[in-house]
Amino acid sequence: PEEDQHSTVVGLGVDPLEAQIRQVFFFDTPDLALYTKGVVARARRVQKKGDDSVVKLRPVVPSELPAGLRRSPGFGVEVDAMPGGFVCSASLKGIPGADVAKAAAGKRPLRKLFSKEQRAFFKEHAPEGLELDDLSVLGPIFVLKLRYTPKGFNRRLVGEMWLYPDSTRILELSTKCAPSEAFDVAAEA
């Protein structure tokens, strides 16, 4: 709740002015056909770092994905835990061949934001006949990202404050670990 946001930031010991600014665009149909099918297509602009893009599947069982895909340098798996459960997702990241701001403004085709490998991954999992250039731009969403190590905690955390256009906010805290450490790290966190 808004009345707890300041005390949360103070309690976590973070300074929002040290955060990196990100601008995130999601791409979907007006009726959210991709979201319904568990497919996410997004691109983002990152302050002092450059643009990136991702095609994500959620939920997913990683061992059921092709071995070649799992070996791809841009491929990753994550588990998101939230009140009421968790979900495993798989992402294929890339560096856009076009400027994200121009594509989001309709001055470049959306497909140019995604690599050949990402476009094939999208085509395999998106609803039949739906192409990247058919999608609408949703956003932007501003995100403040900060990496830090809280006092008394021996793991680095990433805090992201998502500032949605309707004035809602979400605070996401994350950390990384090897799959074999996942349960211990989750319990420690």
Secondary structure, DSSP 8 states (H G I E B T S, - for coil): -HHHHHHHHHHHT--GGG-EEEEEEEEE-TT-HHHHHTEEEEEEEETTTEEEEEEEESS--GGGS-HHHHTSTTEEEEEEEETTEEEEEEEEEE--SS-HHHHHTTSS-GGGGS-HHHHHHHHHHS-TT--GGG-EEEEEEEEEEEEE--TT--S-EEEEEEE-TTS-EEEEEE----GGGHHHHHHH-
